[in-house]
Amino acid sequence: MKKILLNITLILLFCTQALAESSVWKVEKSNSLFYLGGTCHLLRQSDFPLPPEFDKAYKASELLVFEVDPGELNDVSTQQKLVSKAMYADGSTIDQHLSPQTYQLLIEYCAANGIPLELLKSFKPSIIAVMLEVIELTKLDATQDGVDLFFYSSAKRDGKSIEGFETVEEQIDFIAGMSEGYEDVFVAHTLKELKSIKPMYTSLVDAWKRGDTSKMNDLMIADLKKTPGLYKKLVTDRNRNWLPIIDAYSKTPRVEFILVGAGHLVGPDGIIQALKKRGYIVKKLQAG
């Protein structure tokens, strides 16, 4: 159990990745200007340095905006809140919330990978799914030292302001409840993805570095849209909640650098398309 809880910060960050282009956009409207960066929350050391467009946007910005303030994630009270929300309060276990077929797949996966299922049984499906994905990604040398923490550390060092779209409490509630009503689909889909996580992760990071929005949409969004309710909960609802906040930022004299998971930016329901519909001029940032 202790080893599992050490991944709490990774769970919060994960939830859910020298070239001509990257996943950074310059956004303008009237006299306003801000930058929008799509992030991979977990990266390998070999993925650094980041594309130079990120550094250019960072240097030009006074305020960094994340999905949630990363500095709050390591707080002891945050860990305690997540643990309390991550487990079933009624004493039920995961096998009571999955179909026999999906639970059997979970048994087989845990047995094949040396994971003690008994330690997971009290956790909710969304937490188990993210734990398993994090475990697999750490095998690929991916760590929480992704784009978010890199720029959070830079901002703290340089004295730049930091804000989040969501409070820690809101993100905890979202992560703990994101599979509610879709428990079986969520776990089954995760177990299916884990079989090909290495090539998928490699392709995703490559597409992210190149700013290939079409490829990122295919890898992160297209399959999820086959379950409309889950897609709405994970992507479109959060995007809709963030857009008024982005509008408010655009009216300040400061220059902001908004950093959110790349999956929120791409596709027809992504933030980039939404901003264009609202009259913003959105262009890929060039490093030169």
Secondary structure, 3 states (H helix, E strand, C coil): CHHHHCCHHHHHHHCCCCCCCCCEEEEEECCEEEEEEEECCCECHHHCCCCHHHHHHHHHCCEEEEEECHHHCCCHHHHHHHHHHHECCCCCCHHHCCCHHHHHHHHHHHHHCCCCHHHCCCECHHHHHHHHHHHHHHHCCCECCCHHHHHHHHHHHHCCEEEEEECHHHHHHHHHHCCCCCHHHHHHHHHHHHCCHHHHHHHHHHHHHHCCHHHHHHHHHHCHHHCHHHHHHHHHHHHHHHHHHHHHHHCCCCCEEEEEEHHHCCCCCCHHHHHHHCCCEEEECCCC
